[in-house]
Amino acid sequence: MGGEICGRMGSGLCVGLRDSWRNMERGLNEAVSKSRVGRYFKLEARKSCFTRELRAGTATFLTMAYIISVNATILTDSGGRCSAADCTVPGSPGCTLKPNPGYENCLSRTQKDLVVATILSSMIGSLAMGLLANLPLGLAPGMGPNAYLAYNLVGYHGSGPVSYQTALAVVLVEGCAFLAIAVLGLRAKLARLIPHPVRLACSAGIGLFIAFVGLQLHQGLGLVGPDPSTLVTVTACATTNPETGECIGGKMGSPTFWLGSVGFLVISYGLIKNVKGSMIYGIVLVTVISWFRGTAVTYFPHTALGDERFNYFKKVVDFHKIKSTAGAISFANFNRTEVWVALITLLYVDVLGITAALYTMAELGGYVDDQGGFEGEYLAYMVDAGATVVGSLLGVSPIATFVESSAGIREGGRTGLTAVIVGLYFLASLFITPLLSSVPPWAIGPSLVTVGVLTMKVVRDINWENLKEGVPAFVTIILMPLTYSIANGIIGGIGVYVALSLYDIVKGLFGWSMKMRKMVVKEQNQVSASAGGEAEAEAAHEMT
């Protein structure tokens, strides 16, 4: 159509418009580059310009915006501060694990809080990364730590070993510890304490864990469910037991599963074709279809809960104030084994994940110098740790530098202005909370499975030919989804690695002790020979 218009109106007009646009863009870029803003972000020094940074910030936001609804959905599964006291009949036994209008209303309010908390923490982290470290990196609550907090620590609807408030205290302490490590420069030394194959396997294991969550009924597509004989089985049932999730009838007959599967194919096809924002397109497609009432896949059924959701959704634009998650930190029951294991696990995952993400992005952007460092590295770690502290105060899991920032770097983003633009996009998202709170689980599930797919590529770096590395890596990967615990995978992998290394350790110690023994014997012989020579010399002297 553009060619036909140019043909009718004359190619000269189109060329003139194009040149005018380019001249206007060039003028804008020159003005910004020479301004105080341009000098602060070093646009000219890093061979960038304002419009390029704007495109980069837009690309980064589009590829990571899915975290707003995904993170809120995952953390809502923990139940937040909701308890049996919020049930329709307060204090009813087991009401938090069964369909209950009162409890579900509390969860709905919690999800709205967590949507805002996710946006605010992402906005603050991204703005700080841009303004302080001057790096084009977007920050948001990380995938993996959020699932660990929701399903391992607090447990589904509060069925885990610690409360939501205590879990946030763990995140706060972990953030402070990471900040101290970053300030003291101990990050690299701490990362090297974990065996190399276990470090590599953690990414794949966490990915499988997240994908497994995305395949389940309450958190995602509903393809797998419980089975009394085999523990898990294929479900996607038209009818399920609302209390246990077991299939009652119609296997593979769930309309929401098939709709979610279409979303997964859309995301996958977009990634194959390198379409920016593929996850967003898949989530939006499934979500919009699920907004129509009176269908088999609606997120707003004609029930009390469905009516409440729909009434809030109709507001479209609304600024929601956090009411339950902000400041919900409690150190009660903090001195427990589960808490300390969680603290160490989160700290390790945070340190390792941030180190890998930052260096990958720095390599991609061409920041790394001959010594292996890059400008802004020191401040970047402190910003990441500080953002985690802020996130814990708002009620979310640890904040991470998103590898999706690579989309912006590929678009030419080279300065912190890209991160500032990402932060401003998150700011704008604050005012459409009703829409972001109305994303169904079967729209979130495909993105979780996709995260699992994308994290599996790291297994190619594991030396599977060397079973001393292959076995601990496999144990780490397999234990995370099968025991539903990231911590168990890390502990199991390290334990197996140490056990397989015992022979080499004992052999090394034995060789060292034998070497030391030979040195001692040789020294003793030299001393004896020296003493004998002196005695002979003295005897000869006396005779003369």
C-alpha positions in Angstrom: 0.0 0.0 0.0 2.9 2.4 0.8 4.3 1.8 -2.6 0.9 2.5 -4.3 0.6 5.8 -2.4 4.1 6.8 -3.3 3.3 5.9 -6.9 0.2 8.1 -6.9 1.6 11.1 -5.0 5.1 10.9 -6.5 8.2 9.3 -5.2 9.7 12.8 -4.6 7.1 13.5 -1.8 7.9 10.2 0.0 11.6 10.8 -0.3 11.1 14.3 1.1 9.1 13.0 4.0 11.7 10.4 4.7 14.5 12.9 4.6 12.5 15.3 6.8 12.0 12.6 9.4 15.7 11.6 9.3 16.7 15.2 9.7 14.3 15.7 12.6 15.6 12.5 14.2 19.2 13.5 13.7 18.5 16.9 15.2 16.8 15.4 18.3 19.7 13.0 18.8 22.3 15.7 18.5 20.4 17.9 21.0 20.0 15.1 23.5 23.6 14.0 23.1 25.0 17.5 23.8 22.6 18.1 26.7 23.2 17.4 30.3 21.3 14.2 30.0 23.4 13.0 27.1 26.7 13.8 28.9 25.5 12.1 32.0 24.7 8.8 30.2 27.8 9.2 27.9 25.8 8.8 24.7 28.5 10.0 22.4 31.3 8.1 24.3 29.4 4.9 23.9 28.5 5.7 20.3 24.7 5.7 20.9 21.9 8.2 20.6 18.5 8.9 22.1 16.2 7.2 19.5 18.4 4.1 19.6 18.1 4.0 23.4 14.4 4.5 23.1 14.0 1.6 20.8 16.2 -0.5 23.0 14.2 0.3 26.1 11.0 -0.5 24.3 12.3 -3.9 23.1 13.6 -4.8 26.6 10.3 -3.9 28.3 8.2 -5.9 25.7 10.3 -9.0 26.3 10.2 -8.8 30.2 6.7 -7.3 30.8 5.3 -10.8 31.2 6.9 -10.9 34.7 4.2 -8.5 36.0 1.4 -11.0 35.8 3.5 -14.1 36.0 5.3 -13.1 39.2 2.0 -11.9 40.9 0.3 -15.2 40.0 3.1 -17.3 41.4 3.5 -15.4 44.6 -0.3 -15.4 45.1 -0.2 -19.2 45.1 1.6 -18.9 48.5 -1.5 -17.3 49.9 0.3 -14.2 51.0 -1.1 -13.0 54.3 -4.5 -14.8 53.7 -5.3 -17.5 56.3 -8.2 -19.6 57.5 -9.5 -16.5 59.2 -10.4 -15.1 55.8 -12.6 -18.1 54.8 -16.3 -17.8 54.5 -16.6 -19.7 57.8 -13.5 -18.3 59.6 -11.2 -21.0 60.9 -12.8 -23.9 59.0 -10.3 -26.9 58.9 -8.7 -27.1 55.4 -10.7 -24.3 54.0 -7.5 -22.7 52.5 -6.9 -25.8 50.3 -10.5 -26.1 49.1 -12.6 -23.8 46.9 -13.8 -21.2 49.4 -15.3 -17.8 48.3 -14.0 -15.9 51.3 -10.4 -17.2 50.9 -10.5 -16.7 47.2 -11.6 -13.1 47.6 -8.6 -12.6 49.9 -6.3 -14.1 47.2 -7.8 -11.8 44.6 -6.9 -8.8 46.7 -3.4 -10.2 47.4 -2.8 -10.6 43.6 -3.7 -7.0 43.0 -1.2 -6.0 45.7 1.5 -8.2 44.2 0.9 -6.8 40.7 1.6 -3.3 42.0 4.6 -4.6 44.2 6.1 -6.3 41.1 5.7 -3.1 39.0 7.2 -0.8 41.7 10.2 -3.1 42.5 10.9 -3.5 38.8 10.6 0.3 38.2 12.9 1.2 41.1 15.5 -1.4 40.2 15.6 -0.5 36.5 15.8 3.2 37.2 18.6 2.7 39.7 20.5 0.5 37.3 20.3 3.2 34.6 20.9 6.2 36.8 23.7 4.8 39.1 25.4 2.0 37.0 24.7 3.5 33.6 24.0 0.1 32.1 21.1 -0.9 29.7 19.7 -3.6 32.0 16.2 -4.1 33.2 15.5 -5.5 36.7 12.4 -7.4 38.0 11.6 -10.3 40.4 13.5 -13.3 39.2 12.0 -16.5 37.9 13.2 -19.3 40.1 13.5 -17.5 43.5 9.8 -16.5 43.2 8.8 -20.2 42.7 11.1 -21.3 45.5 9.5 -18.8 47.9 5.9 -19.6 46.8 6.1 -23.4 46.6 9.0 -24.5 48.8 9.1 -22.0 51.7 5.5 -20.8 52.2 3.9 -23.6 50.2 0.7 -23.6 48.2 -1.8 -21.5 50.1 0.5 -21.4 53.2 1.0 -25.2 53.5 4.8 -24.9 53.7 7.2 -24.7 56.7 7.3 -20.9 57.1 4.9 -18.1 56.8 4.8 -15.5 54.1 6.0 -12.8 56.5 9.0 -14.9 57.6 9.8 -15.7 54.0 10.0 -12.0 53.2 12.3 -11.6 56.2 14.5 -14.2 54.6 14.5 -12.2 51.4 15.4 -9.0 53.3 18.3 -10.6 55.1 19.5 -12.3 51.8 19.4 -8.9 50.1 21.4 -7.2 52.9 24.0 -10.1 52.8 24.3 -9.8 49.0 24.8 -6.1 49.4 27.6 -6.6 51.9 29.2 -9.2 49.6 29.0 -6.8 46.7 30.5 -3.9 48.8 33.4 -6.1 50.0 34.0 -7.6 46.6 33.5 -11.2 47.7 31.0 -12.2 45.1 33.4 -14.1 42.8 35.0 -16.0 45.6 31.6 -17.1 46.9 30.4 -18.2 43.5 33.5 -20.4 43.1 32.7 -22.4 46.3 30.0 -24.3 44.4 31.3 -27.1 42.1 31.3 -26.1 38.4 29.0 -28.9 37.2 26.5 -28.0 39.9 26.6 -24.4 39.0 25.8 -25.2 35.4 23.1 -27.7 36.3 21.2 -25.2 38.5 19.9 -23.2 35.6 18.5 -26.3 33.9 17.1 -27.7 37.1 15.3 -24.4 38.0 14.0 -24.3 34.5 12.5 -27.8 34.7 11.0 -26.9 38.1 9.3 -23.7 36.7 8.1 -25.7 33.7 6.6 -28.4 36.0 4.8 -25.6 37.9 3.4 -24.2 34.5 2.0 -27.6 33.6 -0.1 -28.0 36.7 -3.7 -27.1 37.2 -3.8 -24.3 39.7 -0.6 -22.5 38.4 -0.8 -23.1 34.7 -2.0 -25.3 31.8 -3.4 -28.2 33.9 -1.8 -30.9 31.7 -0.4 -32.8 34.7 -2.2 -33.7 38.0 -2.0 -36.0 41.0 -2.5 -39.8 40.7 -2.7 -42.2 43.6 -0.7 -44.9 41.8 1.9 -43.0 39.8 2.0 -39.7 41.8 1.5 -37.6 38.7 -0.3 -38.3 35.4 -1.7 -36.6 32.3 -5.0 -34.8 33.2 -6.2 -31.7 31.3 -9.6 -32.9 32.4 -13.0 -31.4 31.6 -13.9 -32.1 35.3 -11.6 -32.3 38.3 -11.9 -32.7 42.0 -11.7 -29.1 43.3 -10.0 -30.3 46.5 -7.3 -32.7 45.2 -7.1 -31.7 41.5 -7.6 -35.4 40.5 -9.3 -36.1 37.2 -13.0 -37.0 37.5 -13.8 -37.2 33.8 -12.9 -36.1 30.3 -9.1 -36.5 30.1 -7.5 -34.1 27.7 -10.9 -32.4 27.4 -10.2 -29.2 29.2 -11.0 -26.1 27.0 -8.6 -23.9 28.9 -5.7 -26.4 28.3 -6.2 -26.3 24.6 -6.5 -22.5 24.6 -3.2 -22.3 26.6 -1.6 -24.7 24.2 -2.4 -22.3 21.3 -0.7 -19.6 23.4 2.4 -21.8 23.8 2.6 -22.4 20.1 2.3 -18.7 19.4 5.2 -18.0 21.8 7.3 -20.7 20.4 6.7 -19.6 16.8 7.5 -16.1 17.7 10.8 -17.1 19.4 11.7 -19.2 16.3 11.2 -16.1 14.1 13.0 -13.9 16.6 9.9 -11.8 17.2 10.5 -9.4 20.1 7.8 -9.7 22.8 6.8 -13.2 21.8 5.8 -14.1 25.4 3.7 -11.0 25.7 1.8 -11.8 22.4 1.1 -15.4 23.6 -0.1 -14.2 27.0 -2.2 -11.4 25.5 -3.9 -13.7 23.0 -5.0 -16.3 25.5 -6.0 -13.6 28.1 -8.1 -11.5 25.7 -10.0 -14.7 24.6 -10.5 -15.6 28.3 -12.1 -12.2 29.0 -15.3 -12.9 27.1 -18.0 -14.1 29.5 -20.3 -17.0 28.8 -17.6 -19.2 27.2 -16.0 -22.4 28.3 -12.7 -20.6 28.8 -13.8 -17.4 30.5 -11.9 -16.1 33.5 -15.1 -14.4 34.6 -17.7 -17.1 35.2 -21.1 -16.1 36.5 -20.2 -16.8 40.1 -19.6 -14.5 43.1 -15.9 -14.6 42.6 -16.2 -14.2 38.8 -18.5 -11.2 39.2 -16.0 -9.6 41.6 -13.2 -10.1 39.2 -15.2 -8.7 36.3 -16.3 -5.6 38.1 -12.7 -4.8 39.0 -11.6 -5.6 35.4 -14.2 -3.1 34.0 -12.4 -0.2 35.6 -9.5 -0.7 33.1 -7.6 2.3 34.5 -7.1 2.4 38.2 -4.3 3.0 40.7 -4.3 0.3 43.3 -2.8 0.9 46.7 -0.9 -2.0 48.3 -2.8 -3.0 51.4 -1.4 -6.3 52.6 2.0 -7.2 51.2 4.0 -4.0 51.9 6.0 -4.2 55.2 4.7 -7.7 55.9 8.0 -8.8 57.3 8.3 -10.8 60.5 11.3 -12.4 62.2 9.1 -14.7 64.3 10.3 -18.3 64.1 13.3 -17.1 62.1 15.8 -19.3 63.9 14.8 -22.6 62.2 16.7 -25.0 59.9 14.3 -24.4 57.0 14.9 -20.6 57.2 18.7 -20.9 57.2 18.7 -23.4 54.3 16.4 -21.0 52.4 18.7 -18.1 53.1 21.7 -19.9 51.8 19.8 -21.2 48.8 18.5 -17.8 47.8 21.8 -16.1 48.4 23.6 -18.7 46.2 21.0 -18.5 43.4 21.1 -14.7 43.5 24.9 -14.4 43.5 25.3 -17.0 40.7 22.4 -15.8 38.6 23.3 -12.1 38.8 27.0 -12.8 38.0 26.0 -14.9 34.9 23.4 -12.4 33.7 25.7 -9.3 34.1 28.7 -10.8 32.4 26.6 -12.2 29.6 25.0 -8.8 29.0 28.4 -7.1 29.3 29.9 -9.4 26.7 27.0 -8.9 24.4 27.3 -5.1 24.7 31.1 -5.1 24.3 31.8 -3.6 27.7 34.2 -6.2 29.0 37.8 -5.0 29.2 41.1 -6.9 29.0 41.0 -7.7 32.8 37.5 -9.3 32.5 35.7 -6.4 34.2 33.4 -3.7 32.8 32.4 -0.1 33.7 29.7 0.1 36.3 30.2 -3.5 37.5 30.7 -2.6 41.1 27.6 -0.4 41.3 25.5 -2.9 39.3 25.9 -5.5 42.0 25.0 -3.1 44.7 21.9 -1.9 42.7 20.8 -5.5 42.3 21.2 -6.2 46.0 19.5 -3.0 47.0 16.6 -3.7 44.7 16.1 -7.0 46.5 15.9 -5.2 49.8 13.3 -2.8 48.4 11.4 -5.7 46.9 11.2 -7.5 50.2 9.7 -4.4 51.8 7.0 -4.4 49.1 6.3 -8.1 49.5 8.0 -9.8 46.5 10.8 -12.3 46.0 14.5 -11.3 45.1 15.1 -8.9 42.2 17.3 -10.0 39.4 18.9 -8.6 36.3 16.9 -10.0 33.4 18.6 -11.7 30.5 15.8 -10.3 28.4 17.8 -7.1 28.5 19.7 -8.7 25.6 16.8 -7.7 23.3 17.5 -4.1 24.0 21.3 -4.5 23.7 20.7 -6.1 20.3 18.6 -3.0 19.3 21.7 -0.9 20.1 21.1 0.1 23.8 24.5 0.9 25.3 23.8 3.3 28.2 21.7 3.5 31.3 19.1 5.6 29.4 17.7 2.3 28.1 17.1 1.1 31.7 15.5 4.4 32.6 13.1 4.1 29.7 12.3 0.5 30.9 11.6 1.9 34.4 9.3 4.6 32.9 7.3 1.9 31.1 6.8 0.1 34.4 5.6 3.4 35.9 3.0 3.6 33.2 1.9 0.0 33.9 0.8 1.1 37.4 -2.3 2.7 36.1 -3.7 -0.4 34.3 -3.7 -2.7 37.3 -7.2 -4.0 36.6 -6.1 -5.5 33.3 -2.8 -6.9 34.6 -4.7 -8.5 37.5 -7.1 -10.3 35.2 -4.6 -12.7 33.5 -5.7 -16.4 34.0 -3.4 -19.2 35.0 -3.7 -20.9 31.6 -2.3 -17.8 30.0 0.6 -17.8 32.4 1.4 -21.5 32.1 2.8 -21.4 28.5 5.3 -18.7 29.5 6.5 -20.8 32.4 7.0 -23.8 30.2 8.9 -21.6 27.7 11.2 -20.4 30.5 12.0 -24.1 31.1 12.8 -24.5 27.4 15.1 -21.5 27.3 17.1 -22.6 30.4 17.9 -26.0 29.1 20.6 -24.9 26.6 23.1 -24.7 29.5 23.3 -28.5 29.7 25.5 -28.5 26.6 28.3 -26.9 28.6 28.3 -29.8 31.1 31.0 -32.4 30.4 28.8 -35.5 30.3 31.8 -37.7 29.2 33.3 -37.1 32.6 30.9 -38.9 35.0 32.5 -37.1 38.0 30.8 -34.0 36.6 27.9 -35.6 34.8 26.5 -37.5 37.8 26.3 -34.4 40.2 24.9 -32.3 37.4 22.1 -34.9 36.7 21.3 -35.3 40.4 21.0 -31.5 40.7 18.7 -31.2 37.6 16.4 -34.2 38.4 15.9 -33.5 42.1 14.6 -29.9 41.7 11.4 -30.8 39.9 10.9 -34.3 41.4 11.3 -33.1 45.0 9.6 -29.8 44.2 12.6 -28.0 45.8 15.5 -26.0 44.4 17.4 -26.4 47.7 17.2 -30.2 47.6 18.7 -30.1 44.1 21.6 -28.0 45.1 22.3 -29.9 48.3 22.0 -33.3 46.5 24.4 -32.2 43.7 27.0 -30.8 46.1 26.8 -34.0 48.2 27.2 -36.3 45.3 30.1 -34.3 44.0 31.9 -34.4 47.3 31.3 -38.1 47.7 32.7 -38.8 44.2 35.7 -36.6 45.0 36.5 -38.5 48.2 38.8 -41.0 46.4 40.8 -38.1 44.8 40.9 -36.2 48.1 42.1 -39.3 50.0 44.6 -40.1 47.3 45.9 -36.5 47.2 46.2 -36.5 51.0 48.0 -39.8 51.0 50.4 -38.6 48.2 51.0 -35.4 50.1 51.7 -37.2 53.4 54.2 -39.6 51.6 55.9 -36.7 50.0 56.2 -34.9 53.3 57.5 -38.1 54.9 60.2 -38.4 52.3 61.2 -34.8 52.8 61.4 -35.3 56.6 63.5 -38.5 56.2 65.8 -36.7 53.7 66.2 -33.8 56.1 66.9 -36.1 59.0 69.6 -38.0 56.9 71.2 -34.7 56.0 71.2 -33.6 59.6 72.7 -37.0 60.6 75.3 -36.8 57.9 76.2 -33.2 58.9 76.5 -34.2 62.5 78.7 -37.2 61.7 81.0 -35.1 59.6 81.4 -32.5 62.4 82.2 -35.3 64.8 84.9 -36.8 62.6 86.4 -33.3 62.1 86.5 -32.7 65.9 88.2 -36.1 66.4 90.8 -35.5 63.8 91.5 -32.0 65.3 92.0 -33.6 68.8 94.5 -36.1 67.5 96.5 -33.4 65.9 
